[in-house]
Amino acid sequence: MISTVTLNREGDIAIMRIDNPPVNALSPATVRDMDATFRAFESDAATRALLIECAGRTFIAGGDISVFDDPSFSPAPLNALLDRIEASERPVIAILHGTVLGGGLEVAMAAHHRIAAPGTRIGMPEITLGLVPGSLGTQRLPRLAGLATAFELISTGRPIEVERALEAGIVDAIAENPQAAARDAAHRLAAQPARLRRASRIEVPDAAELPAVLADAARLAASKPHQPAYAEIGPCLAAACGDHAAGAAVEASAFARLIPSAPARALRHVFLADRRAQRIPGLPEATESRPVAQVGILGVGTMGGAIAMAFANAGFAVTLVETSQDALDRGLGIVARNYAASVKRGRLSEAEAAERQARMTGHADMAALADADLVVEAVFEDMELKLDVAAKLGAVCKPGAIIATNTSTLDVDRIAAATGRPTDVLGTHFFSPAHVMRLLEVVRGRNTAPDVLATVMRIARRNGKTAVVSGVCYGFIGNRMAEVYMRESEAMQLEGASPADIDGVAEDPALWGMAMGPSRMLDMAGVDVGARTVIEWIKSGEGPQDPSYRILCRTMFEEGLHGQKTGAGYYRYEGREALPNPALGDLAGRLAAGHGVSRRAPLPREEMLERLLFPMINEAATILSEGIALRPSDIDVVWTAGYGFPAWRGGPLFMADEIGLGRIVARMDHYAAILGNARGYWNVAPLLRQLASTGARISDWTSTGEEA
Ligand SMILES: NC(=O)c1ccc[n+]([C@@H]2O[C@H](COP(=O)([O-])OP(=O)(O)OC[C@H]3O[C@@H](n4cnc5c(N)ncnc54)[C@H](O)[C@@H]3O)[C@@H](O)[C@H]2O)c1
């Protein structure tokens, strides 16, 4: 096997070089190779110092987290190696560049001296994986940088710029030519071996701050009682103020407890799922992209304007087209206001905002799209209009240009056919606000060309989006599942539950932990927007022909209860504060009477949870068996990236496996029995029933043979 680590000699200096693309992640194999290389250095008395450096674009940017699920994984071999490195009598110098994260920073801190290239970023992202650092990071970092800085890095997971790291004492120097600076340092330090700084032997500089830091840590842990990693930070930092070996033992036991914990498993799952979503079975990685420099946007309303921003922010030149100069001015006005808001919030400088806006040009004539390499259509959600503009785009766009539709509900294949060049067409379902929301559903049509799909997936990444491929169906992956969630939320309101009762269950981290419950979400997105979609769906004949189906939001729409924008919806708003809306309770009562729904005593919280969550999981099983989603983990990505599903629960299907499919099926059957199932809402998806009967996990399900 080829080693990922080599040892070279340059005169009397030895150089350990780690070359494990793409980001030099630490894997057990890399650790073994580093160990062997360090042994070779130890036994070569002719060299006076060791430099540790990495090939490629970054120093070690973390660990290979896929091995954390292996029960035999242990950080002990790395930790023992780091102690040996630190104990070396000859100086060891780490040369840092790129992103020095997690295990990378732990390796660097075991060295006696750290020299970084300008632009290096340094961080401890373990908390985002439900962990604390496990290779002495909780021990060496506070000794080098102090408790307050260590607490900040470990508890937020956010990297800091190298200048701050220098100030904090995490790195010793920033050098334009870190290689040369490291060689100078090597000679200097080798001349004074007695003065080598060993992080584990340094006293924590701000030990007097311990009570204050522990109080902050305790407050943070109390605010996240279902994410146990937060509760481990304080004790680890406290231990760093004492004996190193004892501190190391405290960290080791915390890490060992956390690694198999459900939140850590869930967060690893989501991390790997995000990356997996980029891979499309049957589409080779080598598929060439179509060149895209010029992007066109047709329809500059709420979505079009924000989509234009998403592209301009990523450096694309954007041509915006509206029906008239007035409409264009309105659209560009929205864009300008959005940028001004970003400047006001300090997210962008005035100059950056101006530069981005300067990438946009507006026109009131579709002919302006003739030069675009990719056009995103975001006109009103109306099939006749979409077919009409699709035909025009098919004619106006240059050969090879990609045509994307931002429809949320309409048949992408019909729109594609109308262009006369369906291989160039797909759906790009952005979420609102499109320049902020991370999720993008990329809707692959029946005829979408492979290079069109590959191009849009790559551009999405460049735009900072998390793209997930969906097949063509009503609502695609996310909104199709949200539909059954909303259905049950409204059904329970007719039965007597309040929006706050239901949102309270969805948002309760002890039960679930959604960022926003269904009613709060719809109030924010606009009850009118949601209701119009439902009304059209029913009208098309495809939606449920059930007079009581989502009758609450349909009636709220008619009565002008459109949510936050009208000051009243499921809640009544005073400023931003959501208060109970008695009118809504009255309305639900009237609708219940009119539709023969019997009102019940307060609904049990467990019932509310199950009726929101289980139909979604059931719908997901159908989405999988229809091939709409490529794999179970893509569904988890959609919900964690786009709907505020807590990543530490892993997404709906990871959570389904944690609950147990057998239980979910039994409860679906139970609700069919007690609520009645005339409309088939409680029919269990055949795939779900089959998996439950064999004791299989839905997360492991695959239709393609690809490893789940
Ligand atoms: N609003 C959302 O939350 C959301 C989310 C995802 C997807 N979508 C989808 O995005 C699309 C646009 O939605 P929106 O909310 O931005 O609508 P919107 O009403 O805010 O904007 C639509 C714009 O299209 C323009 N337009 C209409 N016909 C046109 C034509 N022939 N040529 C050029 N421009 C034309 C209109 O003048 C208007 O400015 C719809 O397909 C919608 O379903 C909306």
The ligand as an SDF file (V2000), in Angstrom:
LIG
                    3D

 44 48  0  0  0  0  0  0  0  0999 V2000
  -42.4630   32.3350   -3.2770 N   0  0  0  0  0  0  0  0  0  0  0  0
  -41.9130   31.2080   -2.8780 C   0  0  0  0  0  0  0  0  0  0  0  0
  -41.7220   30.9680   -1.6850 O   0  0  0  0  0  0  0  0  0  0  0  0
  -41.4620   30.1930   -3.8920 C   0  0  0  0  0  0  0  0  0  0  0  0
  -40.6100   29.1620   -3.4940 C   0  0  0  0  0  0  0  0  0  0  0  0
  -40.1350   28.2620   -4.4410 C   0  0  0  0  0  0  0  0  0  0  0  0
  -40.5430   28.4000   -5.7480 C   0  0  0  0  0  0  0  0  0  0  0  0
  -41.4000   29.3840   -6.1200 N   0  0  0  0  0  0  0  0  0  0  0  0
  -41.7780   29.4860   -7.5360 C   0  0  0  0  0  0  0  0  0  0  0  0
  -41.0600   30.5410   -8.1370 O   0  0  0  0  0  0  0  0  0  0  0  0
  -41.8140   31.1020   -9.1950 C   0  0  0  0  0  0  0  0  0  0  0  0
  -41.9490   32.5800   -8.9770 C   0  0  0  0  0  0  0  0  0  0  0  0
  -42.5840   32.8060   -7.7410 O   0  0  0  0  0  0  0  0  0  0  0  0
  -42.5540   34.1960   -6.9950 P   0  0  0  0  0  0  0  0  0  0  0  0
  -43.0360   33.9520   -5.6440 O   0  0  0  0  0  0  0  0  0  0  0  0
  -41.2510   34.8350   -7.2070 O   0  0  0  0  0  0  0  0  0  0  0  0
  -43.6590   35.0070   -7.8220 O   0  0  0  0  0  0  0  0  0  0  0  0
  -43.8170   36.5670   -7.9620 P   0  0  0  0  0  0  0  0  0  0  0  0
  -45.2380   36.7940   -8.2730 O   0  0  0  0  0  0  0  0  0  0  0  0
  -43.2020   37.2860   -6.8420 O   0  0  0  0  0  0  0  0  0  0  0  0
  -42.9430   36.9230   -9.2590 O   0  0  0  0  0  0  0  0  0  0  0  0
  -43.2230   36.4870  -10.5530 C   0  0  0  0  0  0  0  0  0  0  0  0
  -42.6500   37.5160  -11.5030 C   0  0  0  0  0  0  0  0  0  0  0  0
  -42.7240   37.0160  -12.8350 O   0  0  0  0  0  0  0  0  0  0  0  0
  -42.9780   38.1100  -13.6910 C   0  0  0  0  0  0  0  0  0  0  0  0
  -43.5030   37.6110  -14.9340 N   0  0  0  0  0  0  0  0  0  0  0  0
  -44.7190   37.1180  -15.1910 C   0  0  0  0  0  0  0  0  0  0  0  0
  -44.8020   36.7670  -16.4870 N   0  0  0  0  0  0  0  0  0  0  0  0
  -43.6260   37.0560  -17.0530 C   0  0  0  0  0  0  0  0  0  0  0  0
  -43.0960   36.9200  -18.3690 C   0  0  0  0  0  0  0  0  0  0  0  0
  -43.8300   36.4260  -19.3450 N   0  0  0  0  0  0  0  0  0  0  0  0
  -41.8470   37.3240  -18.5790 N   0  0  0  0  0  0  0  0  0  0  0  0
  -41.0970   37.8340  -17.5950 C   0  0  0  0  0  0  0  0  0  0  0  0
  -41.5490   37.9680  -16.3350 N   0  0  0  0  0  0  0  0  0  0  0  0
  -42.7890   37.5940  -16.0760 C   0  0  0  0  0  0  0  0  0  0  0  0
  -43.9450   38.9570  -12.9130 C   0  0  0  0  0  0  0  0  0  0  0  0
  -43.9700   40.2980  -13.3950 O   0  0  0  0  0  0  0  0  0  0  0  0
  -43.4020   38.8450  -11.4930 C   0  0  0  0  0  0  0  0  0  0  0  0
  -42.4960   39.8890  -11.1930 O   0  0  0  0  0  0  0  0  0  0  0  0
  -43.1210   30.3250   -9.2240 C   0  0  0  0  0  0  0  0  0  0  0  0
  -43.0220   29.2910  -10.1420 O   0  0  0  0  0  0  0  0  0  0  0  0
  -43.2120   29.7950   -7.8090 C   0  0  0  0  0  0  0  0  0  0  0  0
  -44.0030   28.6430   -7.7120 O   0  0  0  0  0  0  0  0  0  0  0  0
  -41.8440   30.2920   -5.2210 C   0  0  0  0  0  0  0  0  0  0  0  0
  1  2  1  0
  2  3  2  0
  2  4  1  0
  4  5  1  0
  4 44  2  0
  5  6  2  0
  6  7  1  0
  7  8  2  0
  8  9  1  0
  8 44  1  0
  9 10  1  0
  9 42  1  0
 10 11  1  0
 11 12  1  0
 11 40  1  0
 12 13  1  0
 13 14  1  0
 14 15  2  0
 14 16  1  0
 14 17  1  0
 17 18  1  0
 18 19  2  0
 18 20  1  0
 18 21  1  0
 21 22  1  0
 22 23  1  0
 23 24  1  0
 23 38  1  0
 24 25  1  0
 25 26  1  0
 25 36  1  0
 26 27  1  0
 26 35  1  0
 27 28  2  0
 28 29  1  0
 29 30  1  0
 29 35  2  0
 30 31  1  0
 30 32  2  0
 32 33  1  0
 33 34  2  0
 34 35  1  0
 36 37  1  0
 36 38  1  0
 38 39  1  0
 40 41  1  0
 40 42  1  0
 42 43  1  0
M  CHG  2   8   1  16  -1
M  END
$$$$
